[in-house]
Amino acid sequence: MSEQTEKQQVQALLDRMADDASFADIQRAIAVLMWPKTGDGKLKPPERLSPDEVKKRLREWLKSEGDKK
């Protein structure tokens, strides 16, 4: 059997959710669905960045935002 497309995965997710699910509930469920998984299907722990890496990425992002003006 072939793997489901992303659209099919989201449709199946919505079918499993309560009819009164809020946008926040749906958004959270999709975020979990998108989270990287390990080989056995468990969620991978989040990547931890050093303070220096955070500063570097923030500088790059701010520069790219400034370039858009």
C-alpha positions as CSV (number, residue, x, y, z in Angstrom):
1,M,0.0,0.0,0.0
2,S,1.3,3.4,-0.9
3,E,2.0,6.1,1.7
4,Q,-0.7,8.8,2.1
5,T,-0.2,12.2,0.6
6,E,0.0,15.1,3.1
7,K,-3.5,16.2,2.0
8,Q,-4.9,12.7,2.7
9,Q,-3.1,12.7,6.1
10,V,-4.8,16.0,7.1
11,Q,-8.2,14.8,5.8
12,A,-7.9,11.6,7.9
13,L,-6.9,13.7,10.9
14,L,-9.9,16.0,10.5
15,D,-12.2,12.9,10.2
16,R,-10.9,11.7,13.6
17,M,-11.4,15.0,15.4
18,A,-14.6,16.1,17.1
19,D,-17.1,18.1,15.1
20,D,-16.8,21.0,17.5
21,A,-12.9,21.2,17.2
22,S,-11.7,24.7,17.2
23,F,-9.2,26.2,14.8
24,A,-6.6,26.1,17.6
25,D,-7.3,22.3,18.1
26,I,-6.9,21.7,14.4
27,Q,-3.8,23.7,14.1
28,R,-2.2,21.9,17.1
29,A,-3.1,18.5,15.7
30,I,-1.6,19.4,12.3
31,A,1.6,20.7,14.1
32,V,1.9,17.4,15.8
33,L,1.3,15.5,12.6
34,M,4.1,17.6,10.9
35,W,6.6,17.2,13.8
36,P,9.7,15.1,12.8
37,K,9.5,11.5,13.9
38,T,12.1,8.9,14.8
39,G,12.3,5.6,12.9
40,D,9.8,4.0,15.3
41,G,7.3,6.7,14.8
42,K,7.9,8.6,18.1
43,L,8.3,12.4,18.1
44,K,11.8,13.6,17.9
45,P,12.9,16.0,20.6
46,P,13.2,19.6,19.5
47,E,16.5,20.9,18.3
48,R,18.3,23.0,20.9
49,L,20.2,26.0,19.6
50,S,23.1,27.7,21.3
51,P,22.6,31.4,22.2
52,D,25.2,32.3,19.6
53,E,23.3,30.4,16.9
54,V,20.0,32.1,17.9
55,K,21.7,35.5,17.6
56,K,23.2,34.6,14.2
57,R,19.8,33.5,12.9
58,L,18.0,36.5,14.3
59,R,20.6,38.9,12.7
60,E,20.1,37.0,9.3
61,W,16.3,37.2,9.7
62,L,16.3,40.9,10.6
63,K,18.6,41.6,7.6
64,S,16.3,39.7,5.3
65,E,13.3,41.6,6.6
66,G,15.1,44.9,6.0
67,D,15.9,43.9,2.5
68,K,12.2,43.5,1.7
69,K,11.6,47.3,2.2
